[in-house]
Amino acid sequence: MTEIVIPNDLNGLGNLLGGRLLHWMDLCAAISAQRHTNRVCVTAAVDFVEFRSPIRQGEIVVLESQVNRVFRTSMEVEVNVWAEDPRTQTRRHCNRAFYTFVAVDETGQPVEAPPVLPETPEEQTRYEQAARRRELRLLLAGRLDPEKAARLQASLAELASRNDEPSSVTNS
């Protein structure tokens, strides 16, 4: 998706309103979820929103999203946002978030969604990371027992082992 930032989209500092950007991100993510499932999909959660760089009036906002993984009826959709300055032809990565959508039927009841079949190494990485983020989301919501968060435990053990490795930097 692309949008242009106009005065109505600005906060008091002349930057794109965060709420307006989240709205655009939600729409972009919904399109990816619905294209993947061929069904209506509803937003269930938004996690790990990163606001890295302000977006200014007149810049072009480019939003890209993809379904990283389907769990049964729910799926993780990653949205990345870039701002383009039309005068300088430069582009910078400004925002990222992970949306959870649920596929629903005509009565609004959750239905199974087709799986994601990762093909490239990058898709495989996003697929695996999505499972860890889901465990963390469920853990923080109190819907998962910490002992059952196996992927998170493995990730934390890996991080701990990296921190235990001797550093190549020495203090003098």
C-alpha positions in Angstrom: 0.0 0.0 0.0 1.1 3.6 -0.5 -0.2 6.7 1.1 0.9 10.4 1.1 1.1 12.3 4.4 -1.2 15.4 4.2 -1.7 18.1 6.9 -4.8 16.3 8.3 -2.5 13.4 9.2 -0.1 15.4 11.3 0.4 15.8 15.0 1.6 19.1 16.7 5.2 18.4 15.7 4.4 18.0 12.0 4.8 14.2 12.1 2.4 11.6 11.0 0.0 10.7 13.8 0.8 7.3 15.3 -2.8 6.3 15.3 -3.2 7.1 11.6 -0.2 5.0 10.8 -1.5 2.1 12.9 -4.8 2.4 11.0 -2.9 2.1 7.6 -0.9 -0.8 9.0 -4.0 -2.6 10.1 -5.6 -2.2 6.7 -2.4 -3.5 5.0 -2.2 -6.5 7.3 -5.9 -7.3 6.8 -5.5 -7.3 3.1 -2.6 -9.9 3.4 -4.6 -12.0 5.8 -7.7 -12.0 3.6 -5.8 -12.7 0.4 -4.1 -15.7 2.2 -7.3 -17.2 3.5 -9.9 -16.0 1.0 -12.0 -15.1 4.0 -12.9 -12.1 6.2 -10.2 -11.8 8.8 -10.4 -9.8 12.0 -7.7 -8.2 14.1 -7.0 -10.0 17.3 -3.8 -8.4 18.5 -1.0 -5.9 17.6 2.4 -6.6 19.1 5.9 -5.3 19.1 5.1 -2.0 17.4 8.3 -0.1 16.6 8.3 3.6 15.8 11.9 4.0 14.6 11.7 7.3 12.7 9.1 10.1 12.3 7.3 10.4 9.0 6.8 14.0 7.8 4.2 15.9 5.7 4.6 15.3 2.0 6.5 12.0 2.4 5.1 8.9 0.7 4.4 6.0 3.1 5.0 2.5 1.7 3.5 -0.4 3.7 4.4 -4.0 3.0 2.9 -7.0 4.8 3.1 -10.8 4.6 1.6 -13.7 6.5 4.5 -15.2 8.5 2.7 -18.2 9.9 -0.8 -19.7 10.5 -1.5 -21.5 13.7 -5.0 -22.8 13.0 -7.5 -20.1 12.8 -5.1 -17.3 13.7 -2.1 -16.0 11.8 0.8 -13.6 12.3 1.1 -10.8 9.7 4.2 -8.7 9.7 4.0 -5.1 8.5 7.0 -3.0 7.6 6.8 0.7 6.8 9.1 2.9 4.8 9.0 6.7 4.2 10.0 8.0 0.9 11.1 11.6 0.3 9.8 12.4 -3.2 12.3 15.3 -3.6 15.5 13.4 -2.7 14.3 9.9 -3.8 15.5 8.5 -0.5 13.7 5.8 1.5 14.1 4.8 5.2 12.6 2.0 7.2 10.4 3.7 9.9 8.1 1.2 11.5 7.3 -2.5 12.0 4.6 -4.4 13.9 3.2 -7.9 14.1 -0.6 -8.3 13.8 -2.6 -11.3 14.8 -5.6 -11.9 12.6 -8.3 -14.6 12.9 -10.1 -16.0 9.9 -13.9 -16.0 10.4 -17.0 -17.4 8.6 -20.1 -15.5 7.6 -21.4 -15.7 11.2 -18.1 -14.3 12.7 -17.0 -17.7 14.0 -13.3 -18.6 13.7 -12.4 -21.1 10.9 -9.2 -22.9 10.0 -6.9 -21.0 7.7 -4.6 -22.6 5.1 -1.0 -23.0 6.3 2.0 -21.0 5.3 4.5 -23.0 3.4 7.8 -21.2 3.8 10.1 -21.7 0.8 13.1 -19.4 1.2 15.5 -19.2 4.1 14.1 -15.8 5.0 10.5 -17.1 5.0 11.6 -20.1 7.1 13.2 -17.7 9.7 10.1 -15.5 9.8 8.0 -18.7 10.2 10.1 -19.9 13.2 10.2 -16.5 14.8 6.4 -16.2 14.6 6.0 -19.3 16.8 8.3 -17.8 19.5 6.4 -14.4 19.3 3.1 -16.3 19.7 4.4 -18.2 22.8 5.5 -14.9 24.3 2.1 -13.2 23.5 0.2 -16.2 25.1 2.5 -16.2 28.1 2.1 -12.5 28.7 -1.7 -12.8 28.3 -1.7 -15.6 31.0 -3.0 -18.1 28.4 0.2 -20.3 28.4 1.9 -22.0 31.3 5.6 -20.9 31.4 6.7 -24.6 31.5 5.0 -25.2 28.1 6.8 -22.3 26.3 9.4 -24.6 24.8 10.4 -22.4 21.9 10.9 -19.4 24.2 12.9 -21.5 26.6 15.1 -22.7 23.8 15.6 -19.2 22.6 16.5 -17.9 26.0 18.9 -20.8 26.5 20.6 -20.0 23.2 20.9 -16.3 24.2 22.3 -17.2 27.6 24.9 -19.5 26.0 26.0 -16.6 23.7 26.4 -14.3 26.6 28.6 -16.9 28.3 31.0 -17.1 25.4 34.3 -15.2 25.9 34.2 -11.9 24.2 36.7 -11.0 21.5 37.0 -7.5 23.0 39.5 -7.1 25.8 39.6 -4.3 28.3 42.9 -2.5 28.7 
